Amino acid sequence: MYEPVDAENRAVPVGVSGAKVLLTNVINQVLPLIRYELTDELSLLEEPNPDPWTGRRVSEVHGRLDDHFRYADGVEVHPHVFRSALACIPEVTEYQVCQMERGAGIVVQATGRPDLTPARQTIGAAPARLV
């Protein structure tokens, strides 16, 4: 079950785009989800679903905004800043980026000993380009 809701988790009427979606899936016994928050923006549609699946029809889904880093000084950093800098290093197999008060903490899993200097420079220069 999915519930389009406003920013305060109140249900929105059919046809009105919610600020986010709360997802509940208790059928999965290994990992049931109860009102799991997704920042997808969508609205329920009035017309019935003609497909074999009997769930409600929804509008086009719009962006996941929770991936953006937002800082107190108004700077907003899109995840592409990290992805584009790290994805071009073949030895990087995984990475995790966490927002810190001033900047980002990045943990990299790699094969060998890749040169991360270009990625550091690209990521470090990004906020100056975004202001």
C-alpha positions as CSV (number, residue, x, y, z in Angstrom):
1,M,0.0,0.0,0.0
2,Y,1.3,3.5,-0.8
3,E,0.0,6.8,0.6
4,P,0.7,10.1,-1.0
5,V,1.1,12.6,1.8
6,D,2.0,16.2,2.4
7,A,5.2,17.3,4.2
8,E,3.5,16.7,7.6
9,N,2.5,13.1,6.7
10,R,-1.2,14.0,6.2
11,A,-3.0,12.2,3.3
12,V,-3.6,14.3,0.2
13,P,-6.8,14.0,-1.8
14,V,-7.0,12.1,-5.0
15,G,-5.6,14.2,-7.9
16,V,-3.4,16.2,-5.6
17,S,0.4,15.6,-5.7
18,G,1.9,14.6,-2.4
19,A,5.2,15.8,-1.1
20,K,6.3,12.2,-0.5
21,V,4.9,8.7,-0.3
22,L,4.6,6.4,2.7
23,L,4.9,2.8,1.7
24,T,3.6,-0.2,3.7
25,N,4.4,-3.8,2.8
26,V,3.7,-6.3,5.5
27,I,3.6,-9.3,3.1
28,N,7.4,-9.4,3.0
29,Q,8.0,-11.3,6.3
30,V,11.8,-10.9,6.1
31,L,11.6,-7.1,5.9
32,P,8.2,-5.7,6.4
33,L,7.9,-2.0,5.7
34,I,5.5,0.1,7.7
35,R,5.0,3.7,6.5
36,Y,8.5,3.7,4.9
37,E,9.1,7.2,3.5
38,L,10.0,7.8,-0.1
39,T,10.4,11.3,-1.4
40,D,8.8,10.5,-4.7
41,E,6.1,13.0,-5.6
42,L,3.0,11.5,-7.0
43,S,-0.8,11.7,-6.8
44,L,-3.5,9.0,-7.0
45,L,-5.6,9.1,-10.1
46,E,-9.4,8.9,-10.0
47,E,-10.0,6.4,-12.9
48,P,-9.8,2.7,-12.2
49,N,-6.7,0.7,-13.2
50,P,-7.4,-1.3,-16.4
51,D,-4.4,-3.6,-15.8
52,P,-4.6,-7.0,-14.2
53,W,-3.0,-5.6,-11.1
54,T,-5.8,-4.1,-9.0
55,G,-3.9,-1.4,-7.2
56,R,-4.7,2.3,-7.6
57,R,-3.4,4.2,-10.6
58,V,-0.9,7.0,-9.9
59,S,0.4,10.0,-11.8
60,E,3.9,10.3,-13.2
61,V,6.4,9.9,-10.4
62,H,8.7,12.9,-9.8
63,G,12.2,13.0,-8.3
64,R,13.8,11.6,-5.2
65,L,15.0,14.7,-3.5
66,D,16.4,13.1,-0.4
67,D,19.7,12.4,-2.2
68,H,20.5,16.1,-2.3
69,F,22.8,17.5,0.4
70,R,21.4,20.8,1.8
71,Y,23.6,23.0,3.9
72,A,22.7,25.9,6.2
73,D,24.4,28.4,3.9
74,G,21.9,27.6,1.1
75,V,24.2,25.3,-0.9
76,E,22.5,22.2,-2.3
77,V,24.7,19.4,-3.8
78,H,23.2,16.9,-6.2
79,P,24.4,13.3,-5.9
80,H,25.7,13.5,-9.5
81,V,28.6,15.5,-8.1
82,F,29.9,12.5,-6.3
83,R,28.8,9.9,-8.8
84,S,30.4,11.6,-11.8
85,A,33.7,12.1,-9.9
86,L,33.9,8.5,-8.5
87,A,32.4,6.5,-11.4
88,C,35.3,7.4,-13.8
89,I,37.8,5.6,-11.6
90,P,37.7,2.0,-12.7
91,E,39.1,0.6,-9.4
92,V,36.3,2.1,-7.3
93,T,33.8,-0.7,-6.9
94,E,31.6,0.9,-4.2
95,Y,31.3,4.1,-2.3
96,Q,29.2,5.7,0.5
97,V,28.7,9.4,0.9
98,C,27.4,10.9,4.1
99,Q,26.5,14.5,4.7
100,M,28.6,16.2,7.4
101,E,28.0,19.6,8.9
102,R,30.6,21.2,6.6
103,G,31.1,18.9,3.6
104,A,30.8,15.2,3.0
105,G,32.4,12.1,4.4
106,I,33.2,9.6,1.6
107,V,34.2,5.9,2.1
108,V,35.5,4.1,-1.0
109,Q,35.9,0.4,-1.6
110,A,38.4,-0.2,-4.4
111,T,40.6,-2.8,-6.0
112,G,44.3,-1.9,-5.9
113,R,45.3,1.7,-4.9
114,P,43.5,4.1,-7.2
115,D,44.6,7.7,-7.4
116,L,41.6,9.6,-5.8
117,T,43.2,13.0,-6.2
118,P,41.2,14.0,-9.3
119,A,37.9,13.0,-7.6
120,R,38.8,14.9,-4.4
121,Q,39.5,18.0,-6.5
122,T,36.3,17.7,-8.5
123,I,34.1,17.1,-5.5
124,G,35.9,19.8,-3.4
125,A,35.3,22.4,-6.2
126,A,31.7,21.6,-6.7
127,P,30.1,23.8,-3.9
128,A,31.9,26.9,-5.2
129,R,30.2,26.3,-8.6
130,L,26.8,25.8,-7.0
131,V,26.5,29.0,-5.0
